[in-house]
């Protein structure tokens, strides 16, 4: 780095940092500046250095004063008497038989708790993390990692509390305080400091993480500013063009949201570090909507950091952005209560009892309580859903999703709430993507296709539907219908469309994917490169392919400190037939998190394909022991025993799989096939119906139900189900022929 400071925590280095900062500011005052001309308007941020927040005060004192004391300012600080809020006066906190003792020594702050080996050890607190409603504390580990304690300080109640109060965690579990889920370098750092570079070495499993400014400073949002400062320190400015800032005034609303999304979203990193060039999707891969990350209708369930909710909303699509409600420097709401909402919404219509049907100035009259329900995360942090949706108790009845009405009226059921909505607003609800998303998450291919093909729906919901749809068996006709989506203006849609072609068995669309190796957005280029790599179509003589492939390799390396990142590395090596490296990556993933089932499942399958059935069986059984309610391990054991010719165990484990989550359509399919093979057709139909209750319109389940009905001589029912099958897959001529055959009988 040109000007970054590596924070090796000691009193001497911290003092040195303050001296260096003072020197830098003084140098800025006395420097001799070059002449700028209008040609500098295309200046790249890589040409600038970070100068520190104090440098901004002279010209931006109002913005600085608003920022000072904000959550961005207090995002991370060196632990000292001015930053530490918690009680370190020899206090103890115990939960799940885990005891932590907090004390001070020689002016520093310490905690005594069990280390990963189960022995009690003193750790020095080096950083504070956040301020309200909770403050966390960070200690240093030998491998360059910094760990956040599981015990946090409730800064509103003034008490210690456990972030995971209901779990007794193993040290080899991802969310144990000493593991990756609580590792500052991996899980937190990118958004809490300025110019963060993680610098993870996969070979040595060590970190050399650096940052320029400890907290979320002015330059975290506006970019490195040395050239900006240099320009305005000139004597003559007339006729000259100042360097471009990363987040200037006058940005389009959706650009504001996308720039804030860099930290306020669930996403994976695509690049080594954020260099302030390109768009959001050039550096990050946003997560799709999936259950149980989100509710089935897209409401928040797990933490989503706002972006995933907000871009579902009508607000976002009518050019409302973060800055319309929040002061961008203090982060506070510009107004409170309904006063904020009626800046855009007519008060005589919406801020009236005729709209909210509650007493004036009651909790029920507040817009946010009906349209921004919330959940509490990290034990005490209440956050509101930014998808701004209307209450849908009718969906609660059908799918078990929450609604605002029953969130307050806990003594009533969803039927009562639905009846009230019908009474007040009539029986009809406007078309909304959630009508289809609820079904799509349950495997309904018609709902998935309806979502992904409707350009009026939010891009995130369409991309999410593509992600679900692509997990079905897609034939060439189905893939051909997706081709227009490759030209969609939303990068997320293009990315997931290419991923759908990658997951499909067909390689007949390779030429259509090639142009996206040179897509304007890095996320899409990586998807195209991955398509070619996983299809074993290497184009190493092609410069365009090589550039995109290098971006793919970099993405894999950047995420290698995550269990899922190691799985992606393993899949990459498998595609290259580098099985030893793949096994090593899977094993490393499991060492990161003993409960990371995907790694065990993939490794077991690899062992099976290599002929080591015992190793595969051992891994599957291990998963059932660690997570007895995890259905996928039972499903794979059922398939394994079926391949071994062990029908009793195959039936046993497929039955167990059908009774557990996640529910898998193929569980019901394969279980039914075994039953049909034993001539148990009526029992087979019961199993199929159980599957169809969870996955309506599933093509494979419908097909084997037709077969079972034919074998029970129930021709009318077989014809009825066959008609449904034709509706689900109208391009499959075999189904039409089957129907005609039934008609002729």
VOKOL-580781 format. One record per residue (C-alpha): x, y, z; residue in one letter. Coordinates in steps of 0.25 Angstrom, whole numbers, padded with zeros to 4 digits, always signed. Layout:
XYZA;...
//
This chain:
+0000+0000+0000X;+0005+0014-0003X;+0001+0020+0010X;-0006+0010+0019X;-0002+0007+0033X;-0001-0007+0038X;-0007-0007+0052X;+0001-0016+0061X;-0005-0013+0074X;+0004-0007+0084X;+0004+0006+0092X;+0017+0010+0084X;+0011+0008+0071X;-0002+0015+0074X;+0005+0027+0079X;+0014+0026+0066X;+0001+0026+0058X;-0004+0039+0064X;+0009+0046+0062X;+0009+0041+0047X;-0005+0046+0045X;-0001+0060+0051X;+0011+0060+0042X;+0003+0057+0029X;-0007+0068+0032X;+0004+0078+0034X;+0010+0073+0021X;-0003+0076+0014X;-0003+0090+0019X;+0011+0093+0014X;+0012+0085+0001X;+0015+0091-0013X;+0003+0087-0022X;+0004+0083-0036X;-0005+0091-0046X;-0018+0084-0050X;-0025+0085-0063X;-0038+0080-0068X;-0031+0067-0073X;-0031+0062-0058X;-0046+0059-0059X;-0043+0045-0062X;-0034+0043-0050X;-0034+0029-0044X;-0035+0027-0029X;-0023+0019-0030X;-0015+0032-0032X;-0020+0037-0019X;-0016+0034-0004X;-0024+0034+0008X;-0021+0046+0017X;-0030+0044+0029X;-0042+0050+0035X;-0036+0062+0042X;-0031+0067+0028X;-0046+0069+0024X;-0050+0078+0036X;-0045+0091+0030X;-0054+0091+0018X;-0065+0081+0023X;-0067+0085+0038X;-0082+0083+0037X;-0082+0069+0031X;-0071+0066+0041X;-0078+0070+0053X;-0090+0062+0048X;-0082+0050+0046X;-0074+0051+0060X;-0080+0042+0070X;-0088+0034+0059X;-0089+0019+0057X;-0079+0021+0046X;-0069+0029+0055X;-0070+0018+0066X;-0070+0006+0057X;-0057+0002+0062X;-0047+0009+0072X;-0034+0005+0080X;-0038+0000+0093X;-0036+0011+0104X;-0043+0019+0115X;-0050+0028+0105X;-0055+0016+0096X;-0058+0005+0106X;-0073+0005+0111X;-0073-0008+0119X;-0070-0011+0133X;-0056-0017+0134X;-0055-0016+0149X;-0053-0030+0152X;-0067-0034+0147X;-0071-0048+0143X;-0081-0053+0133X;-0085-0068+0132X;-0094-0074+0122X;-0095-0089+0117X;-0084-0092+0128X;-0075-0083+0120X;-0069-0072+0130X;-0062-0059+0126X;-0055-0050+0135X;-0053-0035+0131X;-0042-0027+0138X;-0032-0016+0136X;-0017-0017+0137X;-0007-0006+0135X;-0017+0003+0129X;-0021-0008+0119X;-0033-0016+0118X;-0034-0031+0119X;-0043-0043+0118X;-0040-0057+0124X;-0047-0068+0117X;-0046-0082+0111X;-0037-0083+0099X;-0039-0092+0087X;-0032-0103+0095X;-0041-0102+0107X;-0031-0095+0116X;-0033-0082+0123X;-0025-0070+0117X;-0024-0055+0119X;-0026-0048+0106X;-0023-0033+0104X;-0035-0025+0098X;-0029-0017+0086X;-0041-0011+0079X;-0055-0007+0083X;-0066-0010+0072X;-0078-0002+0071X;-0085+0006+0082X;-0100+0005+0083X;-0109-0003+0086X;-0097-0012+0088X;-0082-0012+0088X;-0073-0023+0085X;-0058-0025+0089X;-0047-0031+0080X;-0034-0039+0084X;-0022-0043+0076X;-0019-0057+0072X;-0005-0062+0067X;-0008-0065+0053X;-0011-0050+0050X;-0026-0052+0053X;-0034-0043+0062X;-0046-0050+0069X;-0059-0043+0075X;-0063-0048+0088X;-0076-0055+0089X;-0080-0047+0102X;-0084-0033+0098X;-0088-0021+0106X;-0102-0016+0106X;-0099-0001+0105X;-0114+0002+0108X;-0116-0007+0120X;-0102-0006+0125X;-0099-0021+0126X;-0091-0032+0120X;-0099-0042+0111X;-0097-0054+0102X;-0099-0053+0087X;-0102-0068+0086X;-0109-0070+0099X;-0116-0083+0095X;-0104-0091+0090X;-0093-0098+0096X;-0082-0097+0085X;-0071-0105+0081X;-0057-0099+0078X;-0057-0105+0064X;-0071-0099+0061X;-0072-0087+0052X;-0079-0078+0062X;-0070-0081+0074X;-0064-0068+0078X;-0050-0073+0074X;-0054-0078+0060X;-0057-0071+0047X;-0071-0066+0050X;-0066-0057+0060X;-0053-0054+0053X;-0052-0039+0051X;-0043-0041+0038X;-0053-0049+0031X;-0067-0045+0037X;-0066-0031+0041X;-0054-0023+0036X;-0057-0020+0022X;-0069-0010+0026X;-0063-0005+0040X;-0050+0001+0035X;-0045+0010+0023X;-0037+0004+0012X;-0037-0010+0018X;-0029-0021+0012X;-0031-0035+0018X;-0019-0041+0012X;-0022-0056+0015X;-0011-0066+0011X;-0018-0080+0009X;-0005-0088+0009X;-0002-0083+0023X;-0016-0080+0028X;-0011-0067+0033X;-0015-0052+0032X;-0008-0039+0029X;-0019-0030+0030X;-0017-0015+0028X;-0025-0002+0028X;-0022+0012+0027X;-0033+0018+0036X;-0038+0010+0048X;-0053+0014+0046X;-0063+0017+0035X;-0057+0031+0032X;-0060+0041+0022X;-0052+0034+0012X;-0058+0021+0014X;-0070+0027+0006X;-0064+0038-0002X;-0051+0031-0006X;-0036+0034-0004X;-0035+0049-0004X;-0021+0054-0005X;-0023+0059-0020X;-0036+0066-0015X;-0028+0073-0004X;-0016+0076-0013X;-0026+0083-0023X;-0033+0092-0013X;-0020+0096-0007X;-0016+0103-0020X;-0016+0118-0021X;-0023+0118-0034X;-0035+0110-0036X;-0043+0117-0047X;-0046+0109-0059X;-0040+0096-0053X;-0048+0083-0051X;-0047+0077-0037X;-0044+0062-0036X;-0056+0053-0036X;-0060+0048-0022X;-0066+0034-0021X;-0079+0039-0014X;-0081+0053-0019X;-0094+0061-0017X;-0105+0060-0028X;-0104+0045-0030X;-0116+0037-0036X;-0124+0031-0025X;-0121+0016-0029X;-0106+0019-0030X;-0107+0024-0015X;-0113+0011-0011X;-0103+0003-0019X;-0092+0010-0012X;-0097+0009+0002X;-0100-0006-0002X;-0085-0009-0001X;-0086-0010+0014X;-0101-0011+0016X;-0103-0024+0009X;-0101-0039+0011X;-0091-0041+0000X;-0078-0048-0004X;-0065-0041-0008X;-0061-0042-0022X;-0048-0035-0021X;-0036-0034-0012X;-0040-0020-0007X;-0050-0009-0011X;-0042+0001-0020X;-0054+0011-0022X;-0054+0008-0037X;-0066+0001-0044X;-0080-0002-0039X;-0085-0010-0026X;-0085-0023-0034X;-0071-0021-0039X;-0067-0024-0024X;-0078-0032-0018X;-0087-0043-0021X;-0101-0040-0014X;-0108-0052-0008X;-0121-0057-0014X;-0134-0058-0006X;-0134-0071+0000X;-0141-0078+0012X;-0137-0078+0023X;-0129-0066+0021X;-0142-0059+0018X;-0156-0062+0020X;-0163-0069+0008X;-0169-0056+0004X;-0156-0048+0005X;-0158-0042+0018X;-0145-0042+0027X;-0142-0054+0036X;-0127-0054+0037X;-0119-0042+0037X;-0119-0035+0023X;-0113-0021+0026X;-0125-0014+0019X;-0120-0015+0004X;-0127-0028+0001X;-0140-0023+0007X;-0140-0009+0001X;-0137-0013-0014X;-0150-0021-0013X;-0158-0009-0009X;-0167+0001-0017X;-0159+0012-0011X;-0146+0008-0018X;-0153+0006-0031X;-0159+0020-0030X;-0145+0026-0027X;-0145+0027-0012X;-0132+0025-0006X;-0125+0025+0007X;-0122+0040+0007X;-0137+0043+0007X;-0139+0037+0021X;-0126+0037+0027X;-0115+0048+0029X;-0104+0043+0021X;-0093+0048+0031X;-0100+0046+0045X;-0108+0034+0040X;-0120+0039+0048X;-0134+0039+0043X;-0137+0053+0037X;-0151+0053+0044X;-0158+0044+0054X;-0171+0037+0054X;-0181+0039+0042X;-0175+0053+0040X;-0164+0046+0032X;-0174+0038+0023X;-0183+0049+0020X;-0172+0056+0013X;-0176+0048+0001X;-0189+0041+0005X;-0201+0050+0005X;-0205+0052+0020X;-0220+0054+0018X;-0220+0040+0011X;-0209+0032+0019X;-0208+0039+0032X;-0222+0037+0035X;-0231+0027+0043X;-0238+0024+0031X;-0225+0018+0026X;-0219+0011+0038X;-0232+0008+0046X;-0226+0010+0060X;-0227+0022+0070X;-0219+0034+0066X;-0205+0035+0072X;-0206+0020+0076X;-0195+0010+0072X;-0205+0005+0062X;-0205+0018+0055X;-0190+0019+0053X;-0187+0015+0038X;-0174+0008+0042X;-0182-0002+0051X;-0190-0007+0039X;-0180-0005+0028X;-0167-0007+0034X;-0168-0019+0044X;-0155-0023+0050X;-0147-0033+0057X;-0136-0033+0068X;-0122-0038+0065X;-0110-0040+0073X;-0118-0041+0085X;-0123-0026+0087X;-0122-0019+0073X;-0136-0017+0067X;-0136-0014+0052X;-0147-0011+0043X;-0150-0018+0030X;-0148-0008+0018X;-0156-0015+0008X;-0168-0006+0012X;-0179-0016+0009X;-0194-0016+0013X;-0198-0027+0023X;-0202-0040+0017X;-0209-0049+0027X;-0215-0057+0016X;-0200-0061+0012X;-0198-0065+0027X;-0210-0074+0026X;-0205-0081+0014X;-0190-0081+0016X;-0187-0078+0031X;-0180-0064+0028X;-0181-0053+0038X;-0190-0041+0037X;-0191-0028+0044X;-0205-0030+0049X;-0202-0042+0057X;-0188-0036+0061X;-0196-0027+0070X;-0209-0035+0072X;-0202-0047+0078X;-0215-0052+0084X;-0221-0053+0070X;-0219-0063+0059X;-0216-0060+0044X;-0230-0064+0040X;-0235-0053+0049X;-0225-0043+0043X;-0228-0047+0029X;-0243-0045+0032X;-0240-0031+0037X;-0232-0027+0024X;-0243-0033+0015X;-0254-0025+0023X;-0246-0012+0023X;-0240-0013+0009X;-0248-0023+0001X;-0244-0037-0003X;-0235-0034-0014X;-0220-0032-0013X;-0212-0025-0024X;-0202-0034-0031X;-0189-0035-0023X;-0176-0043-0025X;-0178-0049-0012X;-0190-0057-0017X;-0181-0065-0026X;-0168-0064-0017X;-0175-0072-0006X;-0178-0083-0015X;-0165-0082-0022X;-0157-0085-0009X;-0165-0098-0008X;-0161-0103-0022X;-0173-0098-0030X;-0166-0097-0044X;-0178-0090-0050X;-0177-0079-0039X;-0162-0079-0041X;-0163-0077-0056X;-0174-0066-0054X;-0165-0058-0045X;-0152-0059-0054X;-0160-0055-0066X;-0167-0043-0061X;-0158-0031-0063X;-0168-0022-0055X;-0163-0030-0042X;-0151-0026-0034X;-0138-0031-0040X;-0134-0038-0027X;-0147-0046-0027X;-0145-0050-0042X;-0130-0053-0039X;-0134-0061-0027X;-0145-0069-0035X;-0134-0072-0046X;-0126-0078-0035X;-0137-0087-0030X;-0141-0090-0044X;-0127-0094-0048X;-0127-0105-0037X;-0137-0113-0045X;-0134-0122-0057X;-0134-0112-0069X;-0135-0118-0083X;-0131-0110-0095X;-0145-0105-0098X;-0145-0099-0084X;-0131-0093-0085X;-0135-0087-0099X;-0146-0079-0092X;-0136-0073-0082X;-0127-0068-0094X;-0134-0054-0094X;-0130-0052-0079X;-0115-0052-0083X;-0118-0038-0088X;-0125-0033-0076X;-0120-0020-0071X;-0119-0025-0057X;-0105-0031-0054X;-0111-0040-0043X;-0121-0046-0054X;-0110-0048-0064X;-0101-0055-0053X;-0112-0065-0049X;-0116-0068-0063X;-0102-0072-0067X;-0102-0080-0054X;-0114-0087-0059X;-0107-0091-0072X;-0095-0096-0063X;-0104-0105-0054X;-0111-0111-0066X;-0105-0123-0073X;-0106-0118-0087X;-0094-0111-0093X;-0102-0107-0106X;-0102-0092-0102X;-0087-0090-0100X;-0086-0079-0111X;-0097-0071-0105X;-0089-0070-0092X;-0076-0066-0098X;-0079-0051-0100X;-0081-0050-0085X;-0066-0053-0082X;-0065-0038-0086X;-0078-0033-0079X;-0076-0019-0073X;-0079-0024-0059X;-0068-0033-0052X;-0079-0042-0045X;-0084-0046-0059X;-0070-0049-0065X;-0067-0058-0053X;-0080-0066-0055X;-0077-0067-0070X;-0063-0072-0067X;-0068-0082-0057X;-0078-0087-0067X;-0066-0091-0076X;-0058-0096-0065X;-0068-0105-0059X;-0072-0110-0073X;-0058-0114-0076X;-0057-0104-0087X;-0043-0097-0086X;-0040-0086-0095X;-0026-0083-0090X;-0022-0078-0104X;-0033-0067-0103X;-0028-0054-0096X;-0043-0050-0092X;-0045-0064-0085X;-0032-0063-0078X;-0035-0049-0072X;-0049-0054-0067X;-0043-0067-0062X;-0032-0059-0054X;-0044-0051-0048X;-0050-0065-0044X;-0038-0070-0038X;-0036-0057-0030X;-0050-0058-0025X;-0048-0072-0020X;-0035-0068-0013X;-0042-0056-0006X;-0052-0065+0000X;-0043-0076+0004X;-0044-0073+0019X;-0059-0077+0019X;-0064-0091+0019X;-0072-0088+0007X;-0060-0082+0000X;-0052-0095+0002X;-0064-0103-0004X;-0063-0094-0016X;-0048-0096-0017X;-0051-0111-0016X;-0061-0111-0027X;-0051-0103-0036X;-0041-0114-0034X;-0051-0125-0036X;-0054-0118-0050X;-0039-0119-0053X;-0039-0134-0048X;-0029-0129-0037X;-0036-0139-0027X;-0025-0138-0016X;-0026-0123-0016X;-0041-0124-0015X;-0041-0134-0004X;-0031-0124+0004X;-0040-0112+0002X;-0052-0120+0007X;-0045-0125+0019X;-0040-0110+0021X;-0055-0106+0020X;-0059-0116+0031X;-0047-0112+0040X;-0053-0098+0039X;-0067-0102+0043X;-0070-0117+0047X;-0085-0114+0045X;-0083-0109+0030X;-0091-0120+0024X;-0088-0116+0010X;-0074-0119+0011X;-0076-0133+0017X;-0087-0136+0006X;-0078-0132-0005X;-0066-0140+0000X;-0075-0152+0003X;-0080-0152-0011X;-0065-0150-0017X;-0061-0162-0008X;-0073-0170-0014X;-0069-0166-0028X;-0055-0171-0025X;-0060-0184-0021X;-0058-0182-0006X;-0072-0185-0001X;-0068-0187+0013X;-0062-0173+0015X;-0075-0167+0008X;-0084-0175+0018X;-0076-0171+0030X;-0077-0156+0026X;-0092-0157+0024X;-0094-0164+0037X;-0086-0153+0044X;-0095-0142+0039X;-0107-0150+0044X;-0101-0151+0058X;-0097-0136+0058X;-0110-0131+0053X;-0120-0142+0054X;-0131-0133+0048X;-0123-0130+0035X;-0131-0137+0024X;-0121-0136+0013X;-0111-0146+0020X;-0122-0156+0021X;-0126-0154+0007X;-0111-0157+0002X;-0110-0169+0011X;-0123-0175+0005X;-0117-0173-0009X;-0104-0179-0004X;-0111-0192+0002X;-0120-0193-0011X;-0107-0193-0019X;-0101-0204-0010X;-0114-0212-0012X;-0118-0210+0002X;-0133-0208+0000X;-0137-0208+0015X;-0127-0197+0019X;-0130-0189+0006X;-0145-0189+0010X;-0142-0186+0024X;-0133-0174+0021X;-0142-0168+0010X;-0154-0169+0019X;-0146-0162+0030X;-0141-0151+0020X;-0156-0149+0016X;-0159-0145+0030X;-0148-0135+0032X;-0143-0122+0026X;-0139-0117+0017X;-0149-0124+0009X;-0144-0129-0004X;-0153-0133-0016X;-0144-0144-0020X;-0146-0151-0006X;-0160-0153-0009X;-0157-0157-0024X;-0147-0168-0020X;-0154-0173-0008X;-0167-0175-0017X;-0159-0182-0028X;-0154-0192-0018X;-0168-0194-0013X;-0173-0196-0027X;-0162-0206-0030X;-0168-0214-0018X;-0182-0212-0024X;-0186-0204-0013X;-0193-0194-0022X;-0204-0188-0012X;-0193-0186-0002X;-0185-0179-0013X;-0196-0170-0016X;-0197-0165-0001X;-0182-0162-0002X;-0183-0154-0015X;-0195-0146-0009X;-0187-0143+0003X;-0176-0137-0007X;-0186-0130-0015X;-0192-0123-0003X;-0178-0117-0001X;-0174-0116-0016X;-0187-0113-0024X;-0185-0115-0039X;-0172-0123-0038X;-0170-0130-0051X;-0163-0142-0046X;-0173-0145-0035X;-0185-0143-0044X;-0179-0152-0055X;-0177-0164-0045X;-0191-0161-0039X;-0197-0164-0053X;-0189-0177-0053X;-0194-0181-0040X;-0209-0178-0043X;-0207-0186-0056X;-0203-0198-0048X;-0215-0196-0039X;-0224-0196-0051X;-0229-0182-0047X;-0229-0177-0062X;-0238-0164-0059X;-0228-0159-0048X;-0216-0163-0057X;-0222-0154-0068X;-0225-0143-0058X;-0210-0143-0053X;-0205-0144-0067X;-0212-0131-0071X;-0206-0124-0060X;-0192-0130-0064X;-0195-0124-0078X;-0198-0111-0072X;-0185-0111-0064X;-0176-0116-0076X;-0184-0112-0089X;-0171-0115-0098X;-0170-0129-0094X;-0177-0137-0105X;-0175-0150-0097X;-0186-0145-0087X;-0196-0142-0098X;-0193-0156-0104X;-0196-0162-0090X;-0209-0154-0089X;-0214-0158-0103X;-0210-0173-0099X;-0219-0172-0087X;-0230-0166-0095X;-0230-0178-0104X;-0231-0188-0093X;
//
